[in-house]
Structure formats: structure tokens, C-alpha cells
Amino acid sequence: MKILVTGGAGFIGSNLVGALLARTDITLVRVLDNLATGSLDNLKEYESDQRFEFILGDIRDFKACLNACEGIDAISHQAALGSVPRSINDPLTSNEVNITGTLHLFTAAKDLGIKRVVYAASSSTYGDHPGLPKVEDAIGNPLSPYAVTKFVNELYAQVYARLYDLEPIGLRYFNIFGPRQNPQGPYAAVIPLFVQGLMTGQAPNINGDGSHSRDFTYVDNAVSANILALLTTNPAAVNQVYNIACGHQTSLIELFEKLKTEAGTDLEPVFGPERKGDVKHSLASIEKARTLLGYQPLVDIAEGLRKTYAWYRQHADIFKTV
């Protein structure tokens, strides 16, 4: 198969690229990325592989999407502008990238006869629905522009499946973390920020009282889910959305304590105000993904945090330009 990975220079995308190139049944892995949040450094180790191809381009450019999709068998669409706070501060750009960009990819796939499109959805789609664990068919009202964009992606996927026989599969990620997640910038995720604080001796901030909880999910689990979705031959598995998580709840203060243990420090965090648009608690049911995709978490949170902290320790220079 020949696979296009949009956003392949980013955190999840580059990990997926490596996993695809490790397979003998993949003859081409093409990356489309504008490098707005990704980095070519994440792809350096794959440049010598003749099956690897990189295109500098933006999913907001429909012609770039058509060009990248030429000759491709399936698409893994990871390109997006993440972060709830970013979307609150700049809803227009989040809309352009996450909605218009995704619509471009779906349309390019339709025009070129590509059936299988796996796309990065989000647990933010559950919004204010109070139920735990989160089950795919029970969602609430979105709490941020980012959540709106991710929900609209799912709606477009359903429509394109019905009208154009596309085979979309949405993966609702639950707080993915791991190697290559960028600690830099105003919208960095919580785990790299915690690690940065622990490694530099600067007390990190926790938004709220630390009781907010998430289903933190190591990146190898997201990568595995993408490959299962790209390759599934189960007709019941397509035109679906799935929770991709571990099915385990961890509070922010518990998360920090686990990382403190890895760091061997007694540093304490600084507590601040809660962030606008944040969901208080999140926990996934992964039964649907197990049943239809054969998904099984490969790495639990404890092992994932060990692997992640070890990676940052080996790449400590990543913090020097913060």
C-alpha cells in the first residue's frame, strides 16, 4: 500500500511514519506538512528510506491536497491545529485548518478514488456530556472552537461516506503523549510542560486544583489504532468513530507525582486558575475499538511515562530554546 500521512512531521504523525516504514507491506509513505507545528527533525531518520517522500504543503490549499493524494491508496489525516486555548484565542485559523483543510482532504480522496481515510478526531467532541466512561454515541455540546471543528469533521465524514462511498474512520484521541511531543510555545501539552519543569527545576503550573483527570494515552497506542484502521478489511469497521485511549483515569496531580518519581525530585507545582473550555474529567470506553478494529492498548500510562521521561532526558536540548 501507498499511504499519505498529513501532518507527518508532527508528534503523532512522525511516530506513525516510522511505524509504517517498519512494515514490509507498505511501499510508500508520503508526508504532507506545512511545518507550522511539525519539524523536519522528526523525520530525519527516515530520509534515507527510498519509500519515504516529503511534500511541503498546506491542507488549506486544495491543489496541494490533490497533488499529495496522487497515486495514494489510503490516507492518515493527522494535520490539525490542536489546543483548546489556541482555538479560543484564534478561532478563525482553527476553523480554516481543521474544517476547511479536512474537507479538502476528503474531497481530494473522493476526486481521486481513494476510499480509506483515517482521520484524527478528538475526545473534546464529548463536550459537556457528563457520562463516564465516554461512549462514542453519547456526546454533549462542544465547549470550545476546537471541539466544534473536530465534531464538524465527523459530520463531513458521515456525509462523504453516504454520498461518495468514502470509507472514513475517525479516531477520537484521548490526551496522546510520548516522544517528540513539543514542550515549546504557548500551547504545549501538559506532560512535556511537567517534564520541562522537573528537568529544569522550575515549578510547573497546574490549571485548577489538580483534580482534573484525563485518560492519558501513550503515542504507540494511537499509532497502532491508525494502522489497524488503515488496514482493516472488516466492513463494519468503516464509517465509524472510535475512542483511542487506555480506559484509565489519572488526575493532573497524580500525573505530576508519577513524573516526580521518574525525575527523583521533590519539586512541587504551582496551582493556578482553571482554563476556559476545559472538560473537568475524561475517561474512555474502548470496547467499540476492541470489537470492530481489534484495538488493544500496547503501553499503559506508567510504562508510557517512563518511556517519555527517558526520551526527554536523552533529548534535553529540546528545552534549551524554550
C-alpha positions as a Python dict, from the first residue, in 0.01 Angstrom:
ca = {
    (1, 'M'): (0, 0, 0),
    (2, 'K'): (93, 361, -56),
    (3, 'I'): (-2, 581, 239),
    (4, 'L'): (-30, 958, 271),
    (5, 'V'): (22, 1096, 622),
    (6, 'T'): (-84, 1458, 658),
    (7, 'G'): (88, 1633, 946),
    (8, 'G'): (354, 1365, 927),
    (9, 'A'): (625, 1595, 1063),
    (10, 'G'): (431, 1644, 1384),
    (11, 'F'): (428, 1450, 1708),
    (12, 'I'): (178, 1172, 1633),
    (13, 'G'): (234, 1184, 1258),
    (14, 'S'): (609, 1126, 1271),
    (15, 'N'): (568, 834, 1510),
    (16, 'L'): (315, 688, 1266),
    (17, 'V'): (551, 739, 972),
    (18, 'G'): (818, 536, 1150),
    (19, 'A'): (578, 253, 1228),
    (20, 'L'): (452, 239, 869),
    (21, 'L'): (804, 230, 728),
    (22, 'A'): (884, -59, 962),
    (23, 'R'): (626, -269, 777),
    (24, 'T'): (712, -465, 462),
    (25, 'D'): (363, -431, 315),
    (26, 'I'): (394, -52, 282),
    (27, 'T'): (563, 57, -42),
    (28, 'L'): (535, 435, 2),
    (29, 'V'): (485, 672, 294),
    (30, 'R'): (428, 1025, 168),
    (31, 'V'): (411, 1314, 416),
    (32, 'L'): (227, 1641, 355),
    (33, 'D'): (311, 1906, 614),
    (34, 'N'): (344, 2285, 623),
    (35, 'L'): (579, 2268, 924),
    (36, 'A'): (368, 2516, 1119),
    (37, 'T'): (379, 2293, 1427),
    (38, 'G'): (583, 1999, 1297),
    (39, 'S'): (956, 1973, 1236),
    (40, 'L'): (1177, 1807, 978),
    (41, 'D'): (1393, 1692, 1269),
    (42, 'N'): (1117, 1442, 1349),
    (43, 'L'): (1164, 1282, 1006),
    (44, 'K'): (1544, 1284, 972),
    (45, 'E'): (1587, 916, 1046),
    (46, 'Y'): (1350, 823, 761),
    (47, 'E'): (1502, 1038, 486),
    (48, 'S'): (1731, 759, 364),
    (49, 'D'): (1441, 517, 315),
    (50, 'Q'): (1352, 510, -55),
    (51, 'R'): (987, 452, 37),
    (52, 'F'): (970, 787, 218),
    (53, 'E'): (859, 1108, 48),
    (54, 'F'): (805, 1458, 188),
    (55, 'I'): (591, 1734, 37),
    (56, 'L'): (595, 2081, 189),
    (57, 'G'): (237, 2199, 160),
    (58, 'D'): (-69, 2322, 344),
    (59, 'I'): (-401, 2135, 367),
    (60, 'R'): (-573, 2473, 328),
    (61, 'D'): (-450, 2460, -34),
    (62, 'F'): (-678, 2223, -226),
    (63, 'K'): (-428, 2183, -511),
    (64, 'A'): (-162, 2077, -261),
    (65, 'C'): (-401, 1813, -127),
    (66, 'L'): (-476, 1681, -478),
    (67, 'N'): (-104, 1666, -556),
    (68, 'A'): (-24, 1481, -233),
    (69, 'C'): (-305, 1230, -288),
    (70, 'E'): (-195, 1136, -641),
    (71, 'G'): (-122, 761, -660),
    (72, 'I'): (-211, 701, -295),
    (73, 'D'): (-410, 401, -167),
    (74, 'A'): (-513, 532, 176),
    (75, 'I'): (-481, 847, 385),
    (76, 'S'): (-400, 901, 751),
    (77, 'H'): (-504, 1259, 819),
    (78, 'Q'): (-319, 1385, 1126),
    (79, 'A'): (-272, 1750, 1025),
    (80, 'A'): (-458, 1988, 1256),
    (81, 'L'): (-421, 2286, 1484),
    (82, 'G'): (-462, 2139, 1830),
    (83, 'S'): (-516, 2306, 2166),
    (84, 'V'): (-838, 2436, 2317),
    (85, 'P'): (-675, 2765, 2433),
    (86, 'R'): (-533, 2827, 2084),
    (87, 'S'): (-878, 2785, 1932),
    (88, 'I'): (-1029, 3024, 2186),
    (89, 'N'): (-764, 3286, 2107),
    (90, 'D'): (-781, 3236, 1729),
    (91, 'P'): (-1098, 3054, 1621),
    (92, 'L'): (-1068, 3158, 1257),
    (93, 'T'): (-737, 2982, 1197),
    (94, 'S'): (-850, 2671, 1384),
    (95, 'N'): (-1158, 2662, 1161),
    (96, 'E'): (-957, 2707, 841),
    (97, 'V'): (-708, 2433, 923),
    (98, 'N'): (-929, 2181, 1099),
    (99, 'I'): (-1250, 2213, 898),
    (100, 'T'): (-1156, 2354, 556),
    (101, 'G'): (-832, 2154, 550),
    (102, 'T'): (-1009, 1830, 635),
    (103, 'L'): (-1280, 1899, 378),
    (104, 'H'): (-1005, 1947, 119),
    (105, 'L'): (-858, 1607, 208),
    (106, 'F'): (-1195, 1431, 196),
    (107, 'T'): (-1270, 1593, -141),
    (108, 'A'): (-929, 1511, -286),
    (109, 'A'): (-980, 1150, -179),
    (110, 'K'): (-1323, 1148, -345),
    (111, 'D'): (-1193, 1301, -668),
    (112, 'L'): (-902, 1057, -693),
    (113, 'G'): (-1094, 743, -593),
    (114, 'I'): (-923, 690, -257),
    (115, 'K'): (-1169, 510, -31),
    (116, 'R'): (-998, 475, 305),
    (117, 'V'): (-938, 795, 501),
    (118, 'V'): (-843, 762, 867),
    (119, 'Y'): (-864, 1098, 1043),
    (120, 'A'): (-765, 1229, 1384),
    (121, 'A'): (-1080, 1307, 1580),
    (122, 'S'): (-1083, 1423, 1942),
    (123, 'S'): (-1224, 1345, 2284),
    (124, 'S'): (-1317, 1714, 2301),
    (125, 'T'): (-1623, 1617, 2095),
    (126, 'Y'): (-1786, 1486, 2413),
    (127, 'G'): (-1813, 1844, 2537),
    (128, 'D'): (-2037, 1888, 2838),
    (129, 'H'): (-2180, 1535, 2837),
    (130, 'P'): (-2134, 1420, 3198),
    (131, 'G'): (-2127, 1044, 3147),
    (132, 'L'): (-1816, 839, 3226),
    (133, 'P'): (-1671, 644, 3065),
    (134, 'K'): (-1723, 821, 2735),
    (135, 'V'): (-1910, 610, 2480),
    (136, 'E'): (-1896, 703, 2113),
    (137, 'D'): (-2267, 763, 2051),
    (138, 'A'): (-2328, 986, 2357),
    (139, 'I'): (-2185, 1334, 2310),
    (140, 'G'): (-2278, 1674, 2452),
    (141, 'N'): (-2238, 2036, 2350),
    (142, 'P'): (-1887, 2146, 2248),
    (143, 'L'): (-1704, 2374, 2491),
    (144, 'S'): (-1450, 2533, 2255),
    (145, 'P'): (-1400, 2625, 1889),
    (146, 'Y'): (-1152, 2336, 1867),
    (147, 'A'): (-1420, 2091, 1979),
    (148, 'V'): (-1658, 2234, 1718),
    (149, 'T'): (-1403, 2180, 1442),
    (150, 'K'): (-1346, 1819, 1540),
    (151, 'F'): (-1719, 1747, 1556),
    (152, 'V'): (-1773, 1903, 1213),
    (153, 'N'): (-1502, 1671, 1074),
    (154, 'E'): (-1707, 1374, 1193),
    (155, 'L'): (-2022, 1515, 1031),
    (156, 'Y'): (-1844, 1565, 699),
    (157, 'A'): (-1705, 1212, 721),
    (158, 'Q'): (-2056, 1071, 759),
    (159, 'V'): (-2188, 1274, 465),
    (160, 'Y'): (-1898, 1178, 237),
    (161, 'A'): (-1945, 812, 327),
    (162, 'R'): (-2310, 829, 228),
    (163, 'L'): (-2275, 1042, -85),
    (164, 'Y'): (-1940, 932, -226),
    (165, 'D'): (-1874, 584, -82),
    (166, 'L'): (-1575, 707, 115),
    (167, 'E'): (-1458, 475, 395),
    (168, 'P'): (-1374, 724, 672),
    (169, 'I'): (-1263, 611, 1016),
    (170, 'G'): (-1234, 870, 1293),
    (171, 'L'): (-1008, 816, 1591),
    (172, 'R'): (-1107, 1020, 1895),
    (173, 'Y'): (-772, 1065, 2066),
    (174, 'F'): (-764, 1096, 2444),
    (175, 'N'): (-462, 1305, 2553),
    (176, 'I'): (-190, 1140, 2350),
    (177, 'F'): (164, 1180, 2487),
    (178, 'G'): (511, 1048, 2421),
    (179, 'P'): (841, 1110, 2240),
    (180, 'R'): (859, 1412, 2006),
    (181, 'Q'): (575, 1599, 2176),
    (182, 'N'): (692, 1960, 2167),
    (183, 'P'): (732, 2142, 2503),
    (184, 'Q'): (779, 2476, 2332),
    (185, 'G'): (527, 2751, 2267),
    (186, 'P'): (221, 2884, 2447),
    (187, 'Y'): (5, 2582, 2361),
    (188, 'A'): (230, 2297, 2471),
    (189, 'A'): (58, 1996, 2627),
    (190, 'V'): (70, 1924, 2998),
    (191, 'I'): (312, 1629, 3006),
    (192, 'P'): (602, 1794, 2818),
    (193, 'L'): (549, 2105, 3031),
    (194, 'F'): (564, 1898, 3350),
    (195, 'V'): (879, 1724, 3227),
    (196, 'Q'): (1035, 2056, 3131),
    (197, 'G'): (974, 2190, 3480),
    (198, 'L'): (1109, 1880, 3650),
    (199, 'M'): (1422, 1871, 3434),
    (200, 'T'): (1498, 2242, 3467),
    (201, 'G'): (1399, 2278, 3833),
    (202, 'Q'): (1124, 2527, 3758),
    (203, 'A'): (792, 2452, 3927),
    (204, 'P'): (533, 2385, 3653),
    (205, 'N'): (183, 2528, 3662),
    (206, 'I'): (-129, 2319, 3713),
    (207, 'N'): (-453, 2474, 3594),
    (208, 'G'): (-706, 2432, 3873),
    (209, 'D'): (-659, 2231, 4191),
    (210, 'G'): (-507, 1926, 4023),
    (211, 'S'): (-824, 1716, 4038),
    (212, 'H'): (-896, 1742, 3665),
    (213, 'S'): (-850, 1395, 3520),
    (214, 'R'): (-774, 1254, 3176),
    (215, 'D'): (-731, 921, 3002),
    (216, 'F'): (-365, 979, 2915),
    (217, 'T'): (-266, 760, 2621),
    (218, 'Y'): (87, 677, 2505),
    (219, 'V'): (154, 754, 2139),
    (220, 'D'): (224, 393, 2040),
    (221, 'N'): (-142, 317, 2112),
    (222, 'A'): (-256, 591, 1872),
    (223, 'V'): (-12, 468, 1608),
    (224, 'S'): (-140, 111, 1644),
    (225, 'A'): (-500, 230, 1608),
    (226, 'N'): (-415, 419, 1290),
    (227, 'I'): (-254, 116, 1131),
    (228, 'L'): (-545, -108, 1230),
    (229, 'A'): (-786, 144, 1078),
    (230, 'L'): (-585, 184, 758),
    (231, 'L'): (-563, -189, 700),
    (232, 'T'): (-892, -327, 835),
    (233, 'T'): (-1096, -544, 597),
    (234, 'N'): (-1396, -554, 831),
    (235, 'P'): (-1682, -376, 650),
    (236, 'A'): (-1847, -299, 984),
    (237, 'A'): (-1538, -107, 1096),
    (238, 'V'): (-1558, 172, 836),
    (239, 'N'): (-1766, 491, 857),
    (240, 'Q'): (-1722, 481, 1234),
    (241, 'V'): (-1557, 683, 1508),
    (242, 'Y'): (-1362, 520, 1789),
    (243, 'N'): (-1222, 620, 2125),
    (244, 'I'): (-847, 568, 2126),
    (245, 'A'): (-731, 559, 2487),
    (246, 'C'): (-628, 322, 2765),
    (247, 'G'): (-953, 321, 2963),
    (248, 'H'): (-775, 450, 3273),
    (249, 'Q'): (-830, 782, 3454),
    (250, 'T'): (-544, 987, 3601),
    (251, 'S'): (-572, 1325, 3772),
    (252, 'L'): (-324, 1602, 3697),
    (253, 'I'): (-178, 1583, 4047),
    (254, 'E'): (-141, 1204, 4017),
    (255, 'L'): (28, 1256, 3682),
    (256, 'F'): (270, 1505, 3831),
    (257, 'E'): (353, 1271, 4120),
    (258, 'K'): (430, 988, 3877),
    (259, 'L'): (666, 1212, 3681),
    (260, 'K'): (827, 1335, 4005),
    (261, 'T'): (911, 974, 4083),
    (262, 'E'): (1077, 936, 3742),
    (263, 'A'): (1270, 1259, 3796),
    (264, 'G'): (1372, 1177, 4154),
    (265, 'T'): (1285, 1525, 4279),
    (266, 'D'): (1066, 1683, 4548),
    (267, 'L'): (969, 1983, 4334),
    (268, 'E'): (611, 2097, 4390),
    (269, 'P'): (380, 2250, 4126),
    (270, 'V'): (217, 2592, 4129),
    (271, 'F'): (-163, 2591, 4113),
    (272, 'G'): (-342, 2849, 3900),
    (273, 'P'): (-688, 2925, 3764),
    (274, 'E'): (-878, 2671, 3555),
    (275, 'R'): (-860, 2713, 3178),
    (276, 'K'): (-1163, 2822, 2981),
    (277, 'G'): (-1322, 2546, 2775),
    (278, 'D'): (-1162, 2263, 2970),
    (279, 'V'): (-1356, 1946, 3044),
    (280, 'K'): (-1327, 1852, 3411),
    (281, 'H'): (-1298, 1473, 3372),
    (282, 'S'): (-1240, 1240, 3080),
    (283, 'L'): (-1232, 862, 3063),
    (284, 'A'): (-1289, 645, 2757),
    (285, 'S'): (-1468, 323, 2689),
    (286, 'I'): (-1253, 142, 2432),
    (287, 'E'): (-1490, -151, 2382),
    (288, 'K'): (-1601, -44, 2034),
    (289, 'A'): (-1243, -15, 1910),
    (290, 'R'): (-1163, -354, 2061),
    (291, 'T'): (-1461, -520, 1897),
    (292, 'L'): (-1451, -371, 1546),
    (293, 'L'): (-1085, -276, 1497),
    (294, 'G'): (-911, -526, 1722),
    (295, 'Y'): (-754, -236, 1911),
    (296, 'Q'): (-574, -314, 2235),
    (297, 'P'): (-360, -64, 2427),
    (298, 'L'): (3, -167, 2390),
    (299, 'V'): (150, 61, 2656),
    (300, 'D'): (-12, 165, 2986),
    (301, 'I'): (37, 506, 3143),
    (302, 'A'): (311, 400, 3386),
    (303, 'E'): (527, 247, 3114),
    (304, 'G'): (443, 534, 2880),
    (305, 'L'): (559, 796, 3130),
    (306, 'R'): (883, 604, 3188),
    (307, 'K'): (949, 588, 2813),
    (308, 'T'): (857, 953, 2767),
    (309, 'Y'): (1073, 1084, 3051),
    (310, 'A'): (1366, 874, 2928),
    (311, 'W'): (1326, 1020, 2577),
    (312, 'Y'): (1323, 1378, 2705),
    (313, 'R'): (1626, 1306, 2922),
    (314, 'Q'): (1811, 1186, 2610),
    (315, 'H'): (1695, 1494, 2417),
    (316, 'A'): (1737, 1754, 2692),
    (317, 'D'): (1850, 2014, 2437),
    (318, 'I'): (1484, 2042, 2332),
    (319, 'F'): (1431, 2260, 2640),
    (320, 'K'): (1720, 2499, 2578),
    (321, 'T'): (1536, 2721, 2334),
    (322, 'V'): (1220, 2742, 2547),
}
